[in-house]
Amino acid sequence: MGQQHQQQKEEVRKMLVAANDHPSQKLNFINAIQRLGVSYHFESEIETALQHIYETDYDHHDDKAKDDLYTIALLFRLLRQQGYPISCDVFNKFKDNNGKIRESLIGDVRGMLSLYEAAHLRVRGEDILDEALSFTIAHLEYAVPNLSNLVQEQVIHALNQPIHKGLTRLEATRYFFFYEQDDSHNKVLLNFAKLDFNLFAKNAPMGAKWWIELDFAKKMPFARDRIVECYFWILGVYFEPQYLLSRRMLTKVAALTSIIDDLYDVYEINAIDQLPEYMKPCYQALLDVYDMIDEEMFRKGTSYLVHYAKSAMKNSVRGYFVEAKWFHQGYVPSIEEYMRVALVTCGYGMLATTSFVGMGEVVSKEAFDWVSSDPLIVQASSVVCRLVDDMVGHKVIR
């Protein structure tokens, strides 16, 4: 199985690096590789191909691509998600005399779907993409009843969950079916992606045995059992095989953080006098997990990294304690005061730091110093996480 996997991988690589006078074909191949969940095997090759397309007149040798909405939108999405500053002006050719998106595009469902996905990568001030998102959602929803079953299923799924919001491995399982039904699909690529997925599934245990042995369902029946949810969240951080150890570490830390969160949010409210006794199993499990992390890092000669993870966890727990004090004192903080603490207790900063621990040489000490300094990207993610969590959580509290 491993031999077959390696052989097919090399075949796909050769096709990816082969010279091609039609950028649209190259873009479609890269898109398929990414959506089938195997792009991590070809990161340098994809970077080289997209850089070449970006730095050259991408439609100069490809007349079909010039006025094709599907291809232009695909080009925009692939380049922008790769970090290239491609301008939204590429869509100006699809405006009418009034500066609006042409109504004649409505019948091009494939192009509309491609534009819809591209519009999710817009930034502030890109009015044409703001319009494109509203335009495509409205017309795709209207078109759904009249589409063929396969296209209808693709559109419904995309409207419910655009590409950039999906988990790569999970979305790949759905895309296998869509891609296979496409008459132009690449058989070698499809077979390789399926084989790669099966190998991944075989070698990616969730850690449920560890969770079952902790027996929190009996010891702390008030707490939420979120081991599967946590595991899927971690798959969104990294699913690649080389980060197996990191996934195991982060899944355990995330699951225990959920228990600690419930200890403060739920249990203190209902049985404060018994809390210390009931906290012992969780605290012991937490110590055991960090001991395990410490041992793994000691073997790799990077024990100093565990300090960052422990400090981040302590910071989170201090935040839980502040929130618990506010509740028991009947204190209502200002929004500014609340957010200073709530952005810590949402857990993003702690999980971001912990996610680096088991990644090996790709993460330097400077990276740990950076992520521990609460950089803007962590702050922004924390704001989104906290506000979404509070919008859902307030219904439970009330």
LUMNUNU-47586 format. One record per residue (C-alpha): residue in one letter; z, x negated, y. Coordinates in steps of 0.05 Angstrom, whole numbers, padded with zeros to 5 digits. Layout:
<rest A, z Z, x X, y Y> $
...
This chain:
<rest M, z 00000, x 00000, y 00000> $
<rest G, z 00018, x -00057, y 00047> $
<rest Q, z -00047, x -00094, y 00030> $
<rest Q, z -00089, x -00032, y 00044> $
<rest H, z -00052, x -00021, y 00109> $
<rest Q, z -00066, x -00092, y 00133> $
<rest Q, z -00139, x -00089, y 00113> $
<rest Q, z -00151, x -00024, y 00150> $
<rest K, z -00113, x -00050, y 00210> $
<rest E, z -00161, x -00109, y 00216> $
<rest E, z -00220, x -00062, y 00210> $
<rest V, z -00194, x -00020, y 00268> $
<rest R, z -00180, x -00083, y 00309> $
<rest K, z -00252, x -00107, y 00299> $
<rest M, z -00280, x -00040, y 00323> $
<rest L, z -00234, x -00041, y 00383> $
<rest V, z -00254, x -00110, y 00407> $
<rest A, z -00328, x -00102, y 00391> $
<rest A, z -00375, x -00104, y 00451> $
<rest N, z -00395, x -00035, y 00475> $
<rest D, z -00443, x -00016, y 00531> $
<rest H, z -00413, x 00054, y 00536> $
<rest P, z -00343, x 00054, y 00566> $
<rest S, z -00336, x 00128, y 00548> $
<rest Q, z -00339, x 00111, y 00473> $
<rest K, z -00287, x 00056, y 00482> $
<rest L, z -00242, x 00103, y 00521> $
<rest N, z -00246, x 00156, y 00466> $
<rest F, z -00229, x 00105, y 00413> $
<rest I, z -00169, x 00080, y 00452> $
<rest N, z -00146, x 00151, y 00464> $
<rest A, z -00150, x 00166, y 00389> $
<rest I, z -00111, x 00103, y 00372> $
<rest Q, z -00056, x 00122, y 00421> $
<rest R, z -00052, x 00195, y 00401> $
<rest L, z -00050, x 00177, y 00327> $
<rest G, z 00012, x 00135, y 00341> $
<rest V, z -00015, x 00066, y 00322> $
<rest S, z -00029, x 00034, y 00390> $
<rest Y, z 00032, x -00011, y 00381> $
<rest H, z -00010, x -00052, y 00332> $
<rest F, z -00064, x -00065, y 00385> $
<rest E, z -00028, x -00073, y 00451> $
<rest S, z -00064, x -00136, y 00473> $
<rest E, z -00132, x -00111, y 00452> $
<rest I, z -00123, x -00045, y 00488> $
<rest E, z -00099, x -00082, y 00550> $
<rest T, z -00160, x -00127, y 00549> $
<rest A, z -00208, x -00068, y 00540> $
<rest L, z -00177, x -00027, y 00596> $
<rest Q, z -00173, x -00086, y 00643> $
<rest H, z -00247, x -00098, y 00632> $
<rest I, z -00264, x -00025, y 00645> $
<rest Y, z -00220, x -00025, y 00708> $
<rest E, z -00248, x -00089, y 00736> $
<rest T, z -00321, x -00070, y 00725> $
<rest D, z -00361, x -00011, y 00749> $
<rest Y, z -00340, x 00032, y 00691> $
<rest D, z -00396, x 00083, y 00697> $
<rest H, z -00450, x 00035, y 00718> $
<rest H, z -00478, x 00028, y 00647> $
<rest D, z -00457, x 00097, y 00624> $
<rest D, z -00497, x 00152, y 00659> $
<rest K, z -00464, x 00205, y 00616> $
<rest A, z -00396, x 00188, y 00643> $
<rest K, z -00413, x 00193, y 00717> $
<rest D, z -00407, x 00268, y 00724> $
<rest D, z -00370, x 00285, y 00661> $
<rest L, z -00302, x 00315, y 00678> $
<rest Y, z -00273, x 00300, y 00609> $
<rest T, z -00290, x 00226, y 00612> $
<rest I, z -00270, x 00215, y 00684> $
<rest A, z -00203, x 00249, y 00672> $
<rest L, z -00192, x 00209, y 00608> $
<rest L, z -00209, x 00145, y 00645> $
<rest F, z -00159, x 00162, y 00699> $
<rest R, z -00103, x 00179, y 00650> $
<rest L, z -00112, x 00118, y 00606> $
<rest L, z -00116, x 00069, y 00664> $
<rest R, z -00059, x 00099, y 00703> $
<rest Q, z -00011, x 00103, y 00643> $
<rest Q, z -00029, x 00029, y 00631> $
<rest G, z -00006, x 00013, y 00702> $
<rest Y, z -00073, x 00006, y 00736> $
<rest P, z -00074, x 00034, y 00808> $
<rest I, z -00136, x 00077, y 00797> $
<rest S, z -00147, x 00124, y 00856> $
<rest C, z -00148, x 00199, y 00850> $
<rest D, z -00212, x 00196, y 00892> $
<rest V, z -00250, x 00192, y 00826> $
<rest F, z -00242, x 00268, y 00824> $
<rest N, z -00274, x 00279, y 00892> $
<rest K, z -00342, x 00290, y 00859> $
<rest F, z -00314, x 00353, y 00827> $
<rest K, z -00297, x 00386, y 00894> $
<rest D, z -00339, x 00441, y 00927> $
<rest N, z -00360, x 00443, y 01000> $
<rest N, z -00292, x 00470, y 01019> $
<rest G, z -00255, x 00412, y 00988> $
<rest K, z -00231, x 00453, y 00929> $
<rest I, z -00241, x 00441, y 00854> $
<rest R, z -00308, x 00472, y 00834> $
<rest E, z -00302, x 00540, y 00800> $
<rest S, z -00362, x 00521, y 00757> $
<rest L, z -00316, x 00474, y 00717> $
<rest I, z -00278, x 00532, y 00688> $
<rest G, z -00325, x 00538, y 00628> $
<rest D, z -00315, x 00465, y 00609> $
<rest V, z -00252, x 00474, y 00567> $
<rest R, z -00253, x 00403, y 00540> $
<rest G, z -00259, x 00376, y 00611> $
<rest M, z -00206, x 00423, y 00638> $
<rest L, z -00158, x 00401, y 00584> $
<rest S, z -00171, x 00328, y 00599> $
<rest L, z -00160, x 00341, y 00674> $
<rest Y, z -00096, x 00379, y 00658> $
<rest E, z -00068, x 00318, y 00620> $
<rest A, z -00091, x 00270, y 00675> $
<rest A, z -00057, x 00312, y 00730> $
<rest H, z 00011, x 00299, y 00699> $
<rest L, z 00005, x 00226, y 00720> $
<rest R, z -00001, x 00244, y 00794> $
<rest V, z 00044, x 00214, y 00847> $
<rest R, z 00068, x 00244, y 00912> $
<rest G, z 00013, x 00258, y 00962> $
<rest E, z -00043, x 00266, y 00912> $
<rest D, z -00062, x 00336, y 00934> $
<rest I, z -00124, x 00340, y 00890> $
<rest L, z -00082, x 00329, y 00828> $
<rest D, z -00029, x 00379, y 00850> $
<rest E, z -00086, x 00429, y 00857> $
<rest A, z -00116, x 00406, y 00791> $
<rest L, z -00052, x 00420, y 00753> $
<rest S, z -00046, x 00491, y 00780> $
<rest F, z -00121, x 00503, y 00772> $
<rest T, z -00124, x 00480, y 00699> $
<rest I, z -00060, x 00515, y 00678> $
<rest A, z -00084, x 00582, y 00706> $
<rest H, z -00154, x 00579, y 00677> $
<rest L, z -00135, x 00550, y 00610> $
<rest E, z -00083, x 00604, y 00600> $
<rest Y, z -00135, x 00656, y 00618> $
<rest A, z -00186, x 00626, y 00570> $
<rest V, z -00139, x 00622, y 00509> $
<rest P, z -00155, x 00690, y 00478> $
<rest N, z -00230, x 00675, y 00477> $
<rest L, z -00227, x 00605, y 00446> $
<rest S, z -00240, x 00586, y 00374> $
<rest N, z -00178, x 00578, y 00332> $
<rest L, z -00177, x 00502, y 00333> $
<rest V, z -00189, x 00495, y 00408> $
<rest Q, z -00140, x 00552, y 00421> $
<rest E, z -00086, x 00516, y 00382> $
<rest Q, z -00099, x 00451, y 00421> $
<rest V, z -00096, x 00486, y 00488> $
<rest I, z -00033, x 00525, y 00472> $
<rest H, z 00002, x 00462, y 00448> $
<rest A, z -00019, x 00422, y 00509> $
<rest L, z 00004, x 00476, y 00557> $
<rest N, z 00071, x 00478, y 00522> $
<rest Q, z 00078, x 00402, y 00518> $
<rest P, z 00031, x 00353, y 00553> $
<rest I, z 00018, x 00286, y 00521> $
<rest H, z 00066, x 00245, y 00563> $
<rest K, z 00124, x 00291, y 00545> $
<rest G, z 00115, x 00285, y 00470> $
<rest L, z 00148, x 00237, y 00420> $
<rest T, z 00092, x 00190, y 00397> $
<rest R, z 00106, x 00195, y 00322> $
<rest L, z 00120, x 00269, y 00323> $
<rest E, z 00057, x 00285, y 00363> $
<rest A, z 00016, x 00241, y 00317> $
<rest T, z 00029, x 00288, y 00259> $
<rest R, z -00002, x 00345, y 00298> $
<rest Y, z -00060, x 00304, y 00324> $
<rest F, z -00078, x 00282, y 00253> $
<rest F, z -00102, x 00353, y 00242> $
<rest F, z -00140, x 00360, y 00308> $
<rest Y, z -00173, x 00293, y 00301> $
<rest E, z -00194, x 00305, y 00229> $
<rest Q, z -00230, x 00369, y 00249> $
<rest D, z -00271, x 00331, y 00301> $
<rest D, z -00338, x 00315, y 00270> $
<rest S, z -00341, x 00249, y 00308> $
<rest H, z -00274, x 00223, y 00283> $
<rest N, z -00268, x 00153, y 00256> $
<rest K, z -00250, x 00156, y 00183> $
<rest V, z -00222, x 00085, y 00180> $
<rest L, z -00177, x 00097, y 00240> $
<rest L, z -00153, x 00164, y 00212> $
<rest N, z -00136, x 00135, y 00144> $
<rest F, z -00101, x 00076, y 00175> $
<rest A, z -00059, x 00121, y 00220> $
<rest K, z -00037, x 00165, y 00162> $
<rest L, z -00019, x 00104, y 00120> $
<rest D, z 00019, x 00074, y 00178> $
<rest F, z 00058, x 00138, y 00188> $
<rest N, z 00077, x 00142, y 00114> $
<rest L, z 00101, x 00070, y 00115> $
<rest F, z 00141, x 00084, y 00177> $
<rest A, z 00173, x 00146, y 00147> $
<rest K, z 00191, x 00108, y 00085> $
<rest N, z 00226, x 00052, y 00123> $
<rest A, z 00260, x 00092, y 00179> $
<rest P, z 00325, x 00122, y 00151> $
<rest M, z 00362, x 00164, y 00201> $
<rest G, z 00433, x 00141, y 00184> $
<rest A, z 00456, x 00210, y 00160> $
<rest K, z 00498, x 00181, y 00104> $
<rest W, z 00542, x 00144, y 00155> $
<rest W, z 00550, x 00209, y 00194> $
<rest I, z 00567, x 00250, y 00133> $
<rest E, z 00620, x 00200, y 00112> $
<rest L, z 00654, x 00206, y 00180> $
<rest D, z 00663, x 00280, y 00164> $
<rest F, z 00669, x 00301, y 00236> $
<rest A, z 00648, x 00372, y 00216> $
<rest K, z 00718, x 00381, y 00187> $
<rest K, z 00758, x 00333, y 00230> $
<rest M, z 00729, x 00358, y 00295> $
<rest P, z 00697, x 00426, y 00282> $
<rest F, z 00694, x 00440, y 00357> $
<rest A, z 00644, x 00384, y 00368> $
<rest R, z 00569, x 00391, y 00364> $
<rest D, z 00534, x 00360, y 00304> $
<rest R, z 00476, x 00325, y 00339> $
<rest I, z 00457, x 00268, y 00293> $
<rest V, z 00386, x 00294, y 00283> $
<rest E, z 00377, x 00308, y 00357> $
<rest C, z 00403, x 00239, y 00374> $
<rest Y, z 00356, x 00206, y 00324> $
<rest F, z 00296, x 00241, y 00354> $
<rest W, z 00318, x 00222, y 00424> $
<rest I, z 00321, x 00149, y 00401> $
<rest L, z 00250, x 00155, y 00372> $
<rest G, z 00229, x 00170, y 00443> $
<rest V, z 00258, x 00103, y 00464> $
<rest Y, z 00225, x 00062, y 00409> $
<rest F, z 00194, x 00082, y 00343> $
<rest E, z 00162, x 00015, y 00325> $
<rest P, z 00184, x -00016, y 00258> $
<rest Q, z 00209, x -00080, y 00291> $
<rest Y, z 00263, x -00040, y 00327> $
<rest L, z 00294, x -00010, y 00265> $
<rest L, z 00361, x -00045, y 00277> $
<rest S, z 00361, x -00022, y 00350> $
<rest R, z 00348, x 00050, y 00329> $
<rest R, z 00406, x 00049, y 00280> $
<rest M, z 00453, x 00020, y 00333> $
<rest L, z 00432, x 00067, y 00388> $
<rest T, z 00432, x 00129, y 00343> $
<rest K, z 00504, x 00115, y 00323> $
<rest V, z 00526, x 00102, y 00395> $
<rest A, z 00491, x 00165, y 00420> $
<rest A, z 00521, x 00209, y 00366> $
<rest L, z 00591, x 00183, y 00380> $
<rest T, z 00581, x 00191, y 00455> $
<rest S, z 00564, x 00264, y 00442> $
<rest I, z 00630, x 00271, y 00405> $
<rest I, z 00669, x 00237, y 00461> $
<rest D, z 00634, x 00283, y 00511> $
<rest D, z 00657, x 00344, y 00472> $
<rest L, z 00728, x 00316, y 00466> $
<rest Y, z 00733, x 00318, y 00542> $
<rest D, z 00690, x 00379, y 00556> $
<rest V, z 00714, x 00424, y 00500> $
<rest Y, z 00776, x 00400, y 00465> $
<rest E, z 00819, x 00381, y 00523> $
<rest I, z 00809, x 00450, y 00552> $
<rest N, z 00832, x 00486, y 00489> $
<rest A, z 00885, x 00440, y 00458> $
<rest I, z 00907, x 00385, y 00505> $
<rest D, z 00974, x 00374, y 00470> $
<rest Q, z 00940, x 00356, y 00404> $
<rest L, z 00884, x 00314, y 00433> $
<rest P, z 00911, x 00243, y 00419> $
<rest E, z 00916, x 00255, y 00344> $
<rest Y, z 00848, x 00286, y 00340> $
<rest M, z 00817, x 00230, y 00380> $
<rest K, z 00836, x 00178, y 00328> $
<rest P, z 00778, x 00189, y 00280> $
<rest C, z 00727, x 00184, y 00336> $
<rest Y, z 00760, x 00123, y 00367> $
<rest Q, z 00762, x 00087, y 00300> $
<rest A, z 00689, x 00105, y 00286> $
<rest L, z 00671, x 00078, y 00355> $
<rest L, z 00707, x 00012, y 00342> $
<rest D, z 00672, x 00006, y 00274> $
<rest V, z 00604, x 00016, y 00306> $
<rest Y, z 00615, x -00037, y 00358> $
<rest D, z 00643, x -00084, y 00305> $
<rest M, z 00579, x -00073, y 00266> $
<rest I, z 00538, x -00088, y 00328> $
<rest D, z 00580, x -00150, y 00341> $
<rest E, z 00568, x -00176, y 00270> $
<rest E, z 00493, x -00165, y 00275> $
<rest M, z 00489, x -00200, y 00341> $
<rest F, z 00533, x -00258, y 00316> $
<rest R, z 00482, x -00270, y 00260> $
<rest K, z 00427, x -00274, y 00312> $
<rest G, z 00468, x -00318, y 00359> $
<rest T, z 00470, x -00267, y 00415> $
<rest S, z 00542, x -00242, y 00411> $
<rest Y, z 00547, x -00244, y 00487> $
<rest L, z 00501, x -00183, y 00491> $
<rest V, z 00554, x -00137, y 00461> $
<rest H, z 00596, x -00145, y 00524> $
<rest Y, z 00542, x -00108, y 00564> $
<rest A, z 00542, x -00050, y 00514> $
<rest K, z 00618, x -00044, y 00512> $
<rest S, z 00624, x -00046, y 00588> $
<rest A, z 00573, x 00009, y 00594> $
<rest M, z 00610, x 00052, y 00544> $
<rest K, z 00676, x 00041, y 00579> $
<rest N, z 00644, x 00061, y 00645> $
<rest S, z 00619, x 00126, y 00614> $
<rest V, z 00688, x 00144, y 00585> $
<rest R, z 00721, x 00130, y 00652> $
<rest G, z 00673, x 00180, y 00681> $
<rest Y, z 00692, x 00232, y 00628> $
<rest F, z 00765, x 00221, y 00646> $
<rest V, z 00752, x 00234, y 00720> $
<rest E, z 00716, x 00299, y 00704> $
<rest A, z 00774, x 00320, y 00658> $
<rest K, z 00824, x 00306, y 00713> $
<rest W, z 00784, x 00347, y 00763> $
<rest F, z 00784, x 00406, y 00714> $
<rest H, z 00859, x 00404, y 00699> $
<rest Q, z 00877, x 00396, y 00772> $
<rest G, z 00831, x 00452, y 00792> $
<rest Y, z 00795, x 00405, y 00839> $
<rest V, z 00725, x 00421, y 00862> $
<rest P, z 00689, x 00357, y 00885> $
<rest S, z 00634, x 00355, y 00937> $
<rest I, z 00564, x 00349, y 00910> $
<rest E, z 00562, x 00276, y 00932> $
<rest E, z 00628, x 00261, y 00897> $
<rest Y, z 00607, x 00299, y 00835> $
<rest M, z 00540, x 00264, y 00829> $
<rest R, z 00571, x 00195, y 00834> $
<rest V, z 00610, x 00210, y 00771> $
<rest A, z 00560, x 00256, y 00737> $
<rest L, z 00504, x 00205, y 00739> $
<rest V, z 00549, x 00160, y 00698> $
<rest T, z 00571, x 00214, y 00648> $
<rest C, z 00500, x 00237, y 00634> $
<rest G, z 00497, x 00173, y 00592> $
<rest Y, z 00429, x 00146, y 00613> $
<rest G, z 00457, x 00081, y 00641> $
<rest M, z 00499, x 00068, y 00580> $
<rest L, z 00443, x 00085, y 00531> $
<rest A, z 00392, x 00044, y 00570> $
<rest T, z 00437, x -00017, y 00566> $
<rest T, z 00453, x -00006, y 00492> $
<rest S, z 00379, x 00004, y 00476> $
<rest F, z 00366, x -00069, y 00495> $
<rest V, z 00419, x -00098, y 00449> $
<rest G, z 00382, x -00100, y 00383> $
<rest M, z 00312, x -00113, y 00409> $
<rest G, z 00314, x -00188, y 00398> $
<rest E, z 00280, x -00242, y 00438> $
<rest V, z 00236, x -00194, y 00478> $
<rest V, z 00298, x -00178, y 00520> $
<rest S, z 00330, x -00235, y 00561> $
<rest K, z 00398, x -00241, y 00593> $
<rest E, z 00365, x -00228, y 00659> $
<rest A, z 00341, x -00161, y 00632> $
<rest F, z 00413, x -00143, y 00614> $
<rest D, z 00437, x -00163, y 00683> $
<rest W, z 00382, x -00120, y 00713> $
<rest V, z 00395, x -00057, y 00671> $
<rest S, z 00470, x -00064, y 00682> $
<rest S, z 00460, x -00065, y 00757> $
<rest D, z 00440, x 00009, y 00758> $
<rest P, z 00368, x -00002, y 00780> $
<rest L, z 00328, x 00053, y 00814> $
<rest I, z 00291, x 00073, y 00751> $
<rest V, z 00357, x 00086, y 00714> $
<rest Q, z 00385, x 00123, y 00775> $
<rest A, z 00323, x 00168, y 00779> $
<rest S, z 00324, x 00182, y 00704> $
<rest S, z 00398, x 00198, y 00708> $
<rest V, z 00387, x 00248, y 00765> $
<rest V, z 00334, x 00284, y 00724> $
<rest C, z 00378, x 00283, y 00661> $
<rest R, z 00440, x 00308, y 00698> $
<rest L, z 00405, x 00365, y 00735> $
<rest V, z 00369, x 00389, y 00672> $
<rest D, z 00433, x 00384, y 00631> $
<rest D, z 00473, x 00422, y 00683> $
<rest M, z 00421, x 00477, y 00688> $
<rest V, z 00427, x 00489, y 00613> $
<rest G, z 00501, x 00474, y 00607> $
<rest H, z 00526, x 00521, y 00661> $
<rest K, z 00507, x 00581, y 00618> $
<rest V, z 00554, x 00556, y 00563> $
<rest I, z 00611, x 00543, y 00612> $
<rest R, z 00604, x 00612, y 00644> $
